[in-house]
Amino acid sequence: MSDLKDPRWMWCKAVLLLMIGLLAGGLVWLESPNLRTFALLAVCVWGFCRAYYFVFYVIQHYIEPQYRFAGLLDFVRYLMRRK
C-alpha cells in the first residue's frame, strides 16, 4: 500500500477519525452521563494526544533529529532496537 498523498483524502481521513473519536466518546458518555466520566474522558484524550506529540515531534526534533517514524509500530521497533 502506498502513502496517502492526495490532500482531499487526507482531509477525508481526518474527518472520519474525528467522527470515530466523537462517536466513541459520546457512547461512553451515554453509558455513564456524569461529570466524572466526562473529566476522565477529557484527561484520557489529552494524555494520548500529548503522548502522540512526544512520539512524532519531540523525539524527531529534540532527541534524535535524524530518525523519522512512519507510525506507532515504527516507534515500537525504534524502542526495541534502542535497548
N, CA, C and O atoms as a CHARMM CRD file, in Angstrom:
* protein
*
  332
    1    1 MET  N      0.84200  -1.17100   0.00000 PROA 1      0.00000
    2    1 MET  CA     0.00000   0.00000   0.00000 PROA 1      0.00000
    3    1 MET  C      0.89500   1.24600   0.00000 PROA 1      0.00000
    4    1 MET  O      1.84900   1.32700   0.77400 PROA 1      0.00000
    5    2 SER  N      0.59300   2.19100  -0.84700 PROA 2      0.00000
    6    2 SER  CA     1.40500   3.40800  -0.93600 PROA 2      0.00000
    7    2 SER  C      0.94000   4.44000   0.09400 PROA 2      0.00000
    8    2 SER  O     -0.13200   4.31700   0.68700 PROA 2      0.00000
    9    3 ASP  N      1.77600   5.45600   0.28800 PROA 3      0.00000
   10    3 ASP  CA     1.43900   6.52800   1.21800 PROA 3      0.00000
   11    3 ASP  C      0.27900   7.35500   0.67200 PROA 3      0.00000
   12    3 ASP  O      0.11700   7.50800  -0.53900 PROA 3      0.00000
   13    4 LEU  N     -0.50500   7.87100   1.57500 PROA 4      0.00000
   14    4 LEU  CA    -1.60200   8.75100   1.22200 PROA 4      0.00000
   15    4 LEU  C     -1.02700  10.12400   0.89000 PROA 4      0.00000
   16    4 LEU  O     -0.37500  10.74000   1.73300 PROA 4      0.00000
   17    5 LYS  N     -1.26100  10.61200  -0.33700 PROA 5      0.00000
   18    5 LYS  CA    -0.65900  11.87100  -0.77600 PROA 5      0.00000
   19    5 LYS  C     -1.67400  12.90700  -1.24000 PROA 5      0.00000
   20    5 LYS  O     -1.36200  14.09600  -1.29200 PROA 5      0.00000
   21    6 ASP  N     -2.86600  12.47900  -1.57300 PROA 6      0.00000
   22    6 ASP  CA    -3.88900  13.40000  -2.06200 PROA 6      0.00000
   23    6 ASP  C     -4.50100  14.16500  -0.87000 PROA 6      0.00000
   24    6 ASP  O     -5.05500  13.54900   0.04000 PROA 6      0.00000
   25    7 PRO  N     -4.40000  15.50100  -0.87600 PROA 7      0.00000
   26    7 PRO  CA    -4.92000  16.28700   0.25700 PROA 7      0.00000
   27    7 PRO  C     -6.40900  16.06200   0.51900 PROA 7      0.00000
   28    7 PRO  O     -6.84700  16.11900   1.66900 PROA 7      0.00000
   29    8 ARG  N     -7.18700  15.80900  -0.52700 PROA 8      0.00000
   30    8 ARG  CA    -8.62500  15.57100  -0.32200 PROA 8      0.00000
   31    8 ARG  C     -8.85200  14.31700   0.51000 PROA 8      0.00000
   32    8 ARG  O     -9.70700  14.31200   1.39600 PROA 8      0.00000
   33    9 TRP  N     -8.09700  13.24800   0.23600 PROA 9      0.00000
   34    9 TRP  CA    -8.23600  12.01600   1.00100 PROA 9      0.00000
   35    9 TRP  C     -7.68500  12.16900   2.41400 PROA 9      0.00000
   36    9 TRP  O     -8.17500  11.53300   3.34700 PROA 9      0.00000
   37   10 MET  N     -6.66200  13.01600   2.57300 PROA 10     0.00000
   38   10 MET  CA    -6.14100  13.28200   3.91400 PROA 10     0.00000
   39   10 MET  C     -7.20300  13.97500   4.76800 PROA 10     0.00000
   40   10 MET  O     -7.39600  13.63100   5.93400 PROA 10     0.00000
   41   11 TRP  N     -7.88600  14.95000   4.17700 PROA 11     0.00000
   42   11 TRP  CA    -8.96800  15.62500   4.89500 PROA 11     0.00000
   43   11 TRP  C    -10.10000  14.65500   5.19800 PROA 11     0.00000
   44   11 TRP  O    -10.67300  14.68700   6.28700 PROA 11     0.00000
   45   12 CYS  N    -10.41900  13.80400   4.25200 PROA 12     0.00000
   46   12 CYS  CA   -11.47000  12.79500   4.46100 PROA 12     0.00000
   47   12 CYS  C    -11.09800  11.87800   5.63400 PROA 12     0.00000
   48   12 CYS  O    -11.93000  11.57300   6.48800 PROA 12     0.00000
   49   13 LYS  N     -9.85100  11.45200   5.65400 PROA 13     0.00000
   50   13 LYS  CA    -9.37300  10.59300   6.74000 PROA 13     0.00000
   51   13 LYS  C     -9.45900  11.32300   8.07600 PROA 13     0.00000
   52   13 LYS  O     -9.87500  10.73700   9.07500 PROA 13     0.00000
   53   14 ALA  N     -9.07100  12.59500   8.10400 PROA 14     0.00000
   54   14 ALA  CA    -9.12400  13.37800   9.33700 PROA 14     0.00000
   55   14 ALA  C    -10.55800  13.49800   9.85400 PROA 14     0.00000
   56   14 ALA  O    -10.81100  13.35100  11.05000 PROA 14     0.00000
   57   15 VAL  N    -11.49000  13.76400   8.94200 PROA 15     0.00000
   58   15 VAL  CA   -12.90100  13.88200   9.33600 PROA 15     0.00000
   59   15 VAL  C    -13.42200  12.54200   9.85500 PROA 15     0.00000
   60   15 VAL  O    -14.12700  12.50400  10.86400 PROA 15     0.00000
   61   16 LEU  N    -13.08700  11.45800   9.18400 PROA 16     0.00000
   62   16 LEU  CA   -13.52900  10.14000   9.63600 PROA 16     0.00000
   63   16 LEU  C    -12.95600   9.79100  11.01200 PROA 16     0.00000
   64   16 LEU  O    -13.66700   9.24700  11.85600 PROA 16     0.00000
   65   17 LEU  N    -11.68400  10.09800  11.24000 PROA 17     0.00000
   66   17 LEU  CA   -11.08200   9.83200  12.54600 PROA 17     0.00000
   67   17 LEU  C    -11.73400  10.67800  13.63000 PROA 17     0.00000
   68   17 LEU  O    -11.96300  10.19800  14.74000 PROA 17     0.00000
   69   18 LEU  N    -12.03600  11.93300  13.31600 PROA 18     0.00000
   70   18 LEU  CA   -12.72100  12.79500  14.26800 PROA 18     0.00000
   71   18 LEU  C    -14.11000  12.23600  14.59400 PROA 18     0.00000
   72   18 LEU  O    -14.52300  12.23000  15.75400 PROA 18     0.00000
   73   19 MET  N    -14.82100  11.77100  13.57600 PROA 19     0.00000
   74   19 MET  CA   -16.15100  11.19100  13.79000 PROA 19     0.00000
   75   19 MET  C    -16.07600   9.93200  14.65000 PROA 19     0.00000
   76   19 MET  O    -16.92100   9.73100  15.52200 PROA 19     0.00000
   77   20 ILE  N    -15.08300   9.08700  14.41700 PROA 20     0.00000
   78   20 ILE  CA   -14.90600   7.87900  15.22200 PROA 20     0.00000
   79   20 ILE  C    -14.67000   8.26200  16.68600 PROA 20     0.00000
   80   20 ILE  O    -15.28100   7.68900  17.58800 PROA 20     0.00000
   81   21 GLY  N    -13.78400   9.23200  16.91500 PROA 21     0.00000
   82   21 GLY  CA   -13.49800   9.67200  18.28200 PROA 21     0.00000
   83   21 GLY  C    -14.71800  10.25300  18.96400 PROA 21     0.00000
   84   21 GLY  O    -14.99300   9.94100  20.12300 PROA 21     0.00000
   85   22 LEU  N    -15.45100  11.09300  18.25800 PROA 22     0.00000
   86   22 LEU  CA   -16.65300  11.69300  18.83300 PROA 22     0.00000
   87   22 LEU  C    -17.72600  10.64500  19.11600 PROA 22     0.00000
   88   22 LEU  O    -18.39600  10.69900  20.14800 PROA 22     0.00000
   89   23 LEU  N    -17.88600   9.71000  18.21500 PROA 23     0.00000
   90   23 LEU  CA   -18.87600   8.65100  18.40900 PROA 23     0.00000
   91   23 LEU  C    -18.51600   7.77700  19.60700 PROA 23     0.00000
   92   23 LEU  O    -19.36900   7.48800  20.44600 PROA 23     0.00000
   93   24 ALA  N    -17.26000   7.35900  19.68700 PROA 24     0.00000
   94   24 ALA  CA   -16.82800   6.51100  20.80200 PROA 24     0.00000
   95   24 ALA  C    -16.95300   7.26100  22.12900 PROA 24     0.00000
   96   24 ALA  O    -17.46400   6.71500  23.10700 PROA 24     0.00000
   97   25 GLY  N    -16.49100   8.49900  22.16000 PROA 25     0.00000
   98   25 GLY  CA   -16.60500   9.29200  23.38500 PROA 25     0.00000
   99   25 GLY  C    -18.05000   9.53200  23.77100 PROA 25     0.00000
  100   25 GLY  O    -18.40800   9.46900  24.94700 PROA 25     0.00000
  101   26 GLY  N    -18.87500   9.80600  22.77800 PROA 26     0.00000
  102   26 GLY  CA   -20.30200  10.01600  23.03500 PROA 26     0.00000
  103   26 GLY  C    -20.97800   8.77500  23.58700 PROA 26     0.00000
  104   26 GLY  O    -21.81700   8.86500  24.48300 PROA 26     0.00000
  105   27 LEU  N    -20.61300   7.61300  23.04900 PROA 27     0.00000
  106   27 LEU  CA   -21.20900   6.36800  23.53900 PROA 27     0.00000
  107   27 LEU  C    -20.76300   6.06100  24.96900 PROA 27     0.00000
  108   27 LEU  O    -21.55800   5.58200  25.77800 PROA 27     0.00000
  109   28 VAL  N    -19.51300   6.33200  25.27800 PROA 28     0.00000
  110   28 VAL  CA   -19.04200   6.15200  26.65800 PROA 28     0.00000
  111   28 VAL  C    -19.78800   7.10800  27.58000 PROA 28     0.00000
  112   28 VAL  O    -20.21500   6.72600  28.66900 PROA 28     0.00000
  113   29 TRP  N    -19.94200   8.35100  27.13700 PROA 29     0.00000
  114   29 TRP  CA   -20.65600   9.34700  27.92400 PROA 29     0.00000
  115   29 TRP  C    -22.10900   8.91800  28.17100 PROA 29     0.00000
  116   29 TRP  O    -22.63900   9.11000  29.26500 PROA 29     0.00000
  117   30 LEU  N    -22.75000   8.33600  27.14800 PROA 30     0.00000
  118   30 LEU  CA   -24.14300   7.88700  27.30800 PROA 30     0.00000
  119   30 LEU  C    -24.26200   6.72000  28.28500 PROA 30     0.00000
  120   30 LEU  O    -25.29700   6.55700  28.93300 PROA 30     0.00000
  121   31 GLU  N    -23.21700   5.91200  28.39600 PROA 31     0.00000
  122   31 GLU  CA   -23.22200   4.80700  29.35100 PROA 31     0.00000
  123   31 GLU  C    -23.24600   5.31200  30.78900 PROA 31     0.00000
  124   31 GLU  O    -23.86200   4.70700  31.66600 PROA 31     0.00000
  125   32 SER  N    -22.56200   6.43300  31.01400 PROA 32     0.00000
  126   32 SER  CA   -22.45800   6.98000  32.36600 PROA 32     0.00000
  127   32 SER  C    -22.38000   8.50500  32.27500 PROA 32     0.00000
  128   32 SER  O    -21.29700   9.08100  32.38000 PROA 32     0.00000
  129   33 PRO  N    -23.53100   9.15900  32.08000 PROA 33     0.00000
  130   33 PRO  CA   -23.52200  10.61200  31.84200 PROA 33     0.00000
  131   33 PRO  C    -23.35300  11.43100  33.12700 PROA 33     0.00000
  132   33 PRO  O    -24.32000  11.95700  33.67700 PROA 33     0.00000
  133   34 ASN  N    -22.11700  11.52200  33.58600 PROA 34     0.00000
  134   34 ASN  CA   -21.86100  12.35900  34.75700 PROA 34     0.00000
  135   34 ASN  C    -20.55300  13.11600  34.55200 PROA 34     0.00000
  136   34 ASN  O    -19.79900  12.83900  33.62000 PROA 34     0.00000
  137   35 LEU  N    -20.30400  14.06200  35.42700 PROA 35     0.00000
  138   35 LEU  CA   -19.13000  14.91800  35.29500 PROA 35     0.00000
  139   35 LEU  C    -17.83100  14.13000  35.42200 PROA 35     0.00000
  140   35 LEU  O    -16.85200  14.43600  34.74200 PROA 35     0.00000
  141   36 ARG  N    -17.81300  13.13000  36.27600 PROA 36     0.00000
  142   36 ARG  CA   -16.60200  12.33200  36.47000 PROA 36     0.00000
  143   36 ARG  C    -16.21600  11.60400  35.17400 PROA 36     0.00000
  144   36 ARG  O    -15.04700  11.60600  34.78800 PROA 36     0.00000
  145   37 THR  N    -17.18300  10.99000  34.51100 PROA 37     0.00000
  146   37 THR  CA   -16.91400  10.29200  33.25300 PROA 37     0.00000
  147   37 THR  C    -16.40800  11.27100  32.20700 PROA 37     0.00000
  148   37 THR  O    -15.45800  10.97100  31.48400 PROA 37     0.00000
  149   38 PHE  N    -17.03200  12.43500  32.12000 PROA 38     0.00000
  150   38 PHE  CA   -16.59600  13.44600  31.16300 PROA 38     0.00000
  151   38 PHE  C    -15.15600  13.87600  31.44100 PROA 38     0.00000
  152   38 PHE  O    -14.34400  13.98100  30.52200 PROA 38     0.00000
  153   39 ALA  N    -14.84800  14.12200  32.70800 PROA 39     0.00000
  154   39 ALA  CA   -13.49800  14.54800  33.07600 PROA 39     0.00000
  155   39 ALA  C    -12.47500  13.46100  32.75600 PROA 39     0.00000
  156   39 ALA  O    -11.39600  13.76100  32.24400 PROA 39     0.00000
  157   40 LEU  N    -12.79800  12.21500  33.04700 PROA 40     0.00000
  158   40 LEU  CA   -11.88200  11.11100  32.75600 PROA 40     0.00000
  159   40 LEU  C    -11.66500  10.95200  31.25400 PROA 40     0.00000
  160   40 LEU  O    -10.54200  10.70300  30.81600 PROA 40     0.00000
  161   41 LEU  N    -12.71100  11.08900  30.47300 PROA 41     0.00000
  162   41 LEU  CA   -12.57600  11.03600  29.01300 PROA 41     0.00000
  163   41 LEU  C    -11.69400  12.17700  28.51200 PROA 41     0.00000
  164   41 LEU  O    -10.83500  11.97100  27.65500 PROA 41     0.00000
  165   42 ALA  N    -11.90500  13.36900  29.04000 PROA 42     0.00000
  166   42 ALA  CA   -11.11000  14.52400  28.62200 PROA 42     0.00000
  167   42 ALA  C     -9.64000  14.32100  28.96100 PROA 42     0.00000
  168   42 ALA  O     -8.77400  14.60600  28.13300 PROA 42     0.00000
  169   43 VAL  N     -9.34300  13.83700  30.15700 PROA 43     0.00000
  170   43 VAL  CA    -7.95400  13.59200  30.55700 PROA 43     0.00000
  171   43 VAL  C     -7.33700  12.48300  29.71100 PROA 43     0.00000
  172   43 VAL  O     -6.16600  12.56400  29.34200 PROA 43     0.00000
  173   44 CYS  N     -8.11400  11.45100  29.40300 PROA 44     0.00000
  174   44 CYS  CA    -7.63800  10.34900  28.56700 PROA 44     0.00000
  175   44 CYS  C     -7.25200  10.86200  27.17900 PROA 44     0.00000
  176   44 CYS  O     -6.16200  10.56300  26.69100 PROA 44     0.00000
  177   45 VAL  N     -8.11700  11.61700  26.55400 PROA 45     0.00000
  178   45 VAL  CA    -7.83400  12.16100  25.22400 PROA 45     0.00000
  179   45 VAL  C     -6.62500  13.08600  25.27400 PROA 45     0.00000
  180   45 VAL  O     -5.74600  13.00100  24.41500 PROA 45     0.00000
  181   46 TRP  N     -6.56900  13.96300  26.26100 PROA 46     0.00000
  182   46 TRP  CA    -5.44700  14.88100  26.39600 PROA 46     0.00000
  183   46 TRP  C     -4.13300  14.12100  26.56500 PROA 46     0.00000
  184   46 TRP  O     -3.13500  14.45600  25.92800 PROA 46     0.00000
  185   47 GLY  N     -4.13200  13.10100  27.42000 PROA 47     0.00000
  186   47 GLY  CA    -2.92000  12.31800  27.65700 PROA 47     0.00000
  187   47 GLY  C     -2.42600  11.61600  26.40700 PROA 47     0.00000
  188   47 GLY  O     -1.23000  11.63800  26.11500 PROA 47     0.00000
  189   48 PHE  N     -3.32900  10.99400  25.66400 PROA 48     0.00000
  190   48 PHE  CA    -2.92100  10.32100  24.43800 PROA 48     0.00000
  191   48 PHE  C     -2.45600  11.31100  23.37400 PROA 48     0.00000
  192   48 PHE  O     -1.53600  11.00800  22.61400 PROA 48     0.00000
  193   49 CYS  N     -3.06800  12.47300  23.31000 PROA 49     0.00000
  194   49 CYS  CA    -2.60800  13.49800  22.35900 PROA 49     0.00000
  195   49 CYS  C     -1.19600  13.95000  22.69500 PROA 49     0.00000
  196   49 CYS  O     -0.37300  14.12900  21.79600 PROA 49     0.00000
  197   50 ARG  N     -0.90600  14.13700  23.97000 PROA 50     0.00000
  198   50 ARG  CA     0.43500  14.55500  24.38000 PROA 50     0.00000
  199   50 ARG  C      1.45900  13.45200  24.10500 PROA 50     0.00000
  200   50 ARG  O      2.58400  13.73700  23.69300 PROA 50     0.00000
  201   51 ALA  N      1.07000  12.19500  24.33200 PROA 51     0.00000
  202   51 ALA  CA     1.98300  11.08100  24.04700 PROA 51     0.00000
  203   51 ALA  C      2.26900  11.00500  22.55000 PROA 51     0.00000
  204   51 ALA  O      3.41300  10.78900  22.15000 PROA 51     0.00000
  205   52 TYR  N      1.25800  11.17800  21.73300 PROA 52     0.00000
  206   52 TYR  CA     1.41600  11.16600  20.28100 PROA 52     0.00000
  207   52 TYR  C      2.34400  12.29800  19.84600 PROA 52     0.00000
  208   52 TYR  O      3.22400  12.09700  19.00900 PROA 52     0.00000
  209   53 TYR  N      2.14500  13.48900  20.41600 PROA 53     0.00000
  210   53 TYR  CA     3.00900  14.62700  20.14300 PROA 53     0.00000
  211   53 TYR  C      4.46000  14.29900  20.51000 PROA 53     0.00000
  212   53 TYR  O      5.38000  14.61000  19.75300 PROA 53     0.00000
  213   54 PHE  N      4.65800  13.68000  21.65600 PROA 54     0.00000
  214   54 PHE  CA     6.00200  13.31400  22.08500 PROA 54     0.00000
  215   54 PHE  C      6.65200  12.37700  21.07300 PROA 54     0.00000
  216   54 PHE  O      7.79900  12.58500  20.67800 PROA 54     0.00000
  217   55 VAL  N      5.92000  11.34600  20.65500 PROA 55     0.00000
  218   55 VAL  CA     6.47500  10.35000  19.72700 PROA 55     0.00000
  219   55 VAL  C      6.82300  10.97400  18.38300 PROA 55     0.00000
  220   55 VAL  O      7.89900  10.71400  17.84500 PROA 55     0.00000
  221   56 PHE  N      5.94800  11.77900  17.84300 PROA 56     0.00000
  222   56 PHE  CA     6.14900  12.25900  16.47700 PROA 56     0.00000
  223   56 PHE  C      6.71600  13.66300  16.36400 PROA 56     0.00000
  224   56 PHE  O      6.99500  14.10900  15.25100 PROA 56     0.00000
  225   57 TYR  N      6.89500  14.37000  17.45200 PROA 57     0.00000
  226   57 TYR  CA     7.50900  15.68800  17.34500 PROA 57     0.00000
  227   57 TYR  C      8.74000  15.81100  18.23600 PROA 57     0.00000
  228   57 TYR  O      9.82900  16.12300  17.75500 PROA 57     0.00000
  229   58 VAL  N      8.57300  15.57200  19.50400 PROA 58     0.00000
  230   58 VAL  CA     9.68100  15.77500  20.44500 PROA 58     0.00000
  231   58 VAL  C     10.85900  14.87100  20.10900 PROA 58     0.00000
  232   58 VAL  O     11.99600  15.33800  20.05400 PROA 58     0.00000
  233   59 ILE  N     10.60800  13.59600  19.88600 PROA 59     0.00000
  234   59 ILE  CA    11.71300  12.68400  19.58500 PROA 59     0.00000
  235   59 ILE  C     12.40800  13.09200  18.29000 PROA 59     0.00000
  236   59 ILE  O     13.63700  13.13100  18.23600 PROA 59     0.00000
  237   60 GLN  N     11.63900  13.39400  17.25100 PROA 60     0.00000
  238   60 GLN  CA    12.22700  13.72800  15.95800 PROA 60     0.00000
  239   60 GLN  C     12.92400  15.08200  15.94500 PROA 60     0.00000
  240   60 GLN  O     13.85300  15.27300  15.16000 PROA 60     0.00000
  241   61 HSD  N     12.51700  16.02000  16.77500 PROA 61     0.00000
  242   61 HSD  CA    13.10700  17.35400  16.74000 PROA 61     0.00000
  243   61 HSD  C     14.12800  17.61600  17.84200 PROA 61     0.00000
  244   61 HSD  O     14.98800  18.48300  17.68700 PROA 61     0.00000
  245   62 TYR  N     14.05100  16.88600  18.94300 PROA 62     0.00000
  246   62 TYR  CA    14.93200  17.18500  20.06500 PROA 62     0.00000
  247   62 TYR  C     15.80800  16.01800  20.51500 PROA 62     0.00000
  248   62 TYR  O     16.94100  16.23200  20.94600 PROA 62     0.00000
  249   63 ILE  N     15.30300  14.78900  20.42300 PROA 63     0.00000
  250   63 ILE  CA    16.06000  13.64900  20.93200 PROA 63     0.00000
  251   63 ILE  C     16.90900  13.00000  19.84900 PROA 63     0.00000
  252   63 ILE  O     18.10900  12.80600  20.03900 PROA 63     0.00000
  253   64 GLU  N     16.29400  12.65900  18.70400 PROA 64     0.00000
  254   64 GLU  CA    17.02200  12.04600  17.58800 PROA 64     0.00000
  255   64 GLU  C     16.56000  12.67500  16.27900 PROA 64     0.00000
  256   64 GLU  O     15.70600  12.11100  15.59600 PROA 64     0.00000
  257   65 PRO  N     17.10400  13.82700  15.92100 PROA 65     0.00000
  258   65 PRO  CA    16.64900  14.55100  14.72600 PROA 65     0.00000
  259   65 PRO  C     16.79200  13.77000  13.42100 PROA 65     0.00000
  260   65 PRO  O     16.04900  14.02400  12.47200 PROA 65     0.00000
  261   66 GLN  N     17.72700  12.83100  13.35600 PROA 66     0.00000
  262   66 GLN  CA    17.92700  12.08700  12.11200 PROA 66     0.00000
  263   66 GLN  C     16.91900  10.95000  11.92900 PROA 66     0.00000
  264   66 GLN  O     16.81900  10.39100  10.83700 PROA 66     0.00000
  265   67 TYR  N     16.18200  10.60500  12.96300 PROA 67     0.00000
  266   67 TYR  CA    15.26100   9.46400  12.88000 PROA 67     0.00000
  267   67 TYR  C     13.85600   9.94400  12.54900 PROA 67     0.00000
  268   67 TYR  O     13.37400  10.91700  13.13000 PROA 67     0.00000
  269   68 ARG  N     13.19800   9.26000  11.61100 PROA 68     0.00000
  270   68 ARG  CA    11.82800   9.58600  11.22100 PROA 68     0.00000
  271   68 ARG  C     10.94900   8.35600  11.43800 PROA 68     0.00000
  272   68 ARG  O     11.28400   7.25800  10.99300 PROA 68     0.00000
  273   69 PHE  N      9.83700   8.54600  12.11700 PROA 69     0.00000
  274   69 PHE  CA     8.90800   7.45300  12.38300 PROA 69     0.00000
  275   69 PHE  C      7.81900   7.43800  11.32100 PROA 69     0.00000
  276   69 PHE  O      7.29000   8.48600  10.94900 PROA 69     0.00000
  277   70 ALA  N      7.48600   6.24900  10.83700 PROA 70     0.00000
  278   70 ALA  CA     6.41500   6.10300   9.86100 PROA 70     0.00000
  279   70 ALA  C      5.08500   5.83200  10.55500 PROA 70     0.00000
  280   70 ALA  O      4.02900   5.97100   9.93700 PROA 70     0.00000
  281   71 GLY  N      5.11800   5.45700  11.80400 PROA 71     0.00000
  282   71 GLY  CA     3.90000   5.16000  12.54600 PROA 71     0.00000
  283   71 GLY  C      4.24500   4.64100  13.92500 PROA 71     0.00000
  284   71 GLY  O      5.41400   4.57800  14.30600 PROA 71     0.00000
  285   72 LEU  N      3.21900   4.27000  14.66900 PROA 72     0.00000
  286   72 LEU  CA     3.44700   3.79700  16.03200 PROA 72     0.00000
  287   72 LEU  C      4.22400   2.48300  16.07300 PROA 72     0.00000
  288   72 LEU  O      5.02100   2.27100  16.98700 PROA 72     0.00000
  289   73 LEU  N      4.00600   1.59800  15.10200 PROA 73     0.00000
  290   73 LEU  CA     4.77900   0.34700  15.06900 PROA 73     0.00000
  291   73 LEU  C      6.25800   0.64100  14.81500 PROA 73     0.00000
  292   73 LEU  O      7.13400  -0.01800  15.37400 PROA 73     0.00000
  293   74 ASP  N      6.52200   1.61600  13.98400 PROA 74     0.00000
  294   74 ASP  CA     7.90500   2.02000  13.73700 PROA 74     0.00000
  295   74 ASP  C      8.52800   2.56700  15.02300 PROA 74     0.00000
  296   74 ASP  O      9.70600   2.32700  15.28900 PROA 74     0.00000
  297   75 PHE  N      7.75700   3.28800  15.81100 PROA 75     0.00000
  298   75 PHE  CA     8.24500   3.79700  17.08900 PROA 75     0.00000
  299   75 PHE  C      8.55500   2.64400  18.05100 PROA 75     0.00000
  300   75 PHE  O      9.56400   2.68200  18.75600 PROA 75     0.00000
  301   76 VAL  N      7.69800   1.62500  18.08200 PROA 76     0.00000
  302   76 VAL  CA     7.94800   0.45300  18.94200 PROA 76     0.00000
  303   76 VAL  C      9.22800  -0.24900  18.50200 PROA 76     0.00000
  304   76 VAL  O     10.02600  -0.65700  19.34500 PROA 76     0.00000
  305   77 ARG  N      9.43200  -0.39400  17.20100 PROA 77     0.00000
  306   77 ARG  CA    10.67900  -1.00000  16.69500 PROA 77     0.00000
  307   77 ARG  C     11.89300  -0.18000  17.11400 PROA 77     0.00000
  308   77 ARG  O     12.93100  -0.73100  17.48100 PROA 77     0.00000
  309   78 TYR  N     11.75300   1.13600  17.05700 PROA 78     0.00000
  310   78 TYR  CA    12.83100   2.03000  17.48600 PROA 78     0.00000
  311   78 TYR  C     13.16700   1.79100  18.96500 PROA 78     0.00000
  312   78 TYR  O     14.33900   1.72600  19.33700 PROA 78     0.00000
  313   79 LEU  N     12.14700   1.66400  19.79100 PROA 79     0.00000
  314   79 LEU  CA    12.37800   1.41400  21.21500 PROA 79     0.00000
  315   79 LEU  C     13.04300   0.07100  21.45300 PROA 79     0.00000
  316   79 LEU  O     13.91700  -0.04200  22.31300 PROA 79     0.00000
  317   80 MET  N     12.63900  -0.95800  20.69800 PROA 80     0.00000
  318   80 MET  CA    13.20600  -2.29100  20.86600 PROA 80     0.00000
  319   80 MET  C     14.68700  -2.31400  20.45100 PROA 80     0.00000
  320   80 MET  O     15.50400  -2.95500  21.11300 PROA 80     0.00000
  321   81 ARG  N     15.02900  -1.62400  19.37000 PROA 81     0.00000
  322   81 ARG  CA    16.41900  -1.57900  18.89300 PROA 81     0.00000
  323   81 ARG  C     17.29400  -0.74600  19.81800 PROA 81     0.00000
  324   81 ARG  O     18.49000  -1.00800  19.94400 PROA 81     0.00000
  325   82 ARG  N     16.71900   0.23500  20.45000 PROA 82     0.00000
  326   82 ARG  CA    17.47100   1.16400  21.28300 PROA 82     0.00000
  327   82 ARG  C     18.00800   0.50500  22.54900 PROA 82     0.00000
  328   82 ARG  O     19.06000   0.89700  23.05500 PROA 82     0.00000
  329   83 LYS  N     17.29900  -0.48300  23.05800 PROA 83     0.00000
  330   83 LYS  CA    17.70700  -1.13600  24.32100 PROA 83     0.00000
  331   83 LYS  C     18.83800  -2.08500  24.15600 PROA 83     0.00000
  332   83 LYS  O     19.27700  -2.69700  25.13000 PROA 83     0.00000
